[in-house]
């Protein structure tokens, strides 16, 4: 078998290293200006549009994946004028939902790069925990066995080999929370009905998913010969009106407290909707020091709900960046700044994942206009 041609990768790594050492990048790293302003690019959908590559190749060819991650990092650094520096860290990433595969759910990639997820697991039809695969991460063999884990480990190890010590390759993470996976296994309406008609089943299901998550992270730490560290949870169904505060308190929060106890630090939480109705209970997660204020939330309510020592990250809607005129951008940002700027609270300002809906140059112009206005308004 011929060795892979890494000449393009070698050149891209050299360009990243040069950018890392540049005065422009060092200024971003050393800047004490607050709040920090950051832009999120929707991965991989936006990059597929900007670079025109086949997402199937991106998720099946490790060399191309690594090269493309570096191209994207360089494009971002050279084009987006926010406060995010470029670095040599590249994640081993095969999409947002790899942990679904551990329970037998099929995963796929759509033509535009978005995920394709199975919605007819046996648990969807029958609320029987015996239909949930039993995972055993207590041995190296058990860690390597379920779902996509063989592929994930092969992918990570190949990226490490290609990087050859020149890049920091981040290992996979089990990001999804128990509710997120439970909804995918059982179906949203079924699971909500279960909370009323068979609550013990829901407790059992979420308990199993949480225990598996904790065991997976312990096994991953052992595989990497690293200590178990803080964790971050994405649970998109923790959003009003999809679930109620009592459902969160009775069924979801116990798992989060178990995750916090296991890791020591519950470092961050993400959902795509309104978290405010759950704040009073989320405050029981004592190590959660930063909260999202998404486009679907009221900043005023978050300021009322959360103690002043909690950092807030304000995330604006993509349309507020890629569609709005500069005048509209300023008016919306000013309304937020009037609420928080003089509060004495630590906060940052950013975007939700952006996808170009106009030619590249116009997209970049819109994004940088928004960055400039955000700095003017908040600083």
Beta strands, then each sheet from edge to edge (+ up, - down):
strand 1: 37-38
strand 2: 89-91
strand 3: 107-109
strand 4: 115-117
strand 5: 168-170
strand 6: 231-234
strand 7: 266-270
strand 8: 290-293
strand 9: 311-316
strand 10: 347-351
sheet 1: 1+ 10+ 9+ 8+
sheet 2: 2+ 5+
sheet 3: 3+ 4-
sheet 4: 6+ 7+
end
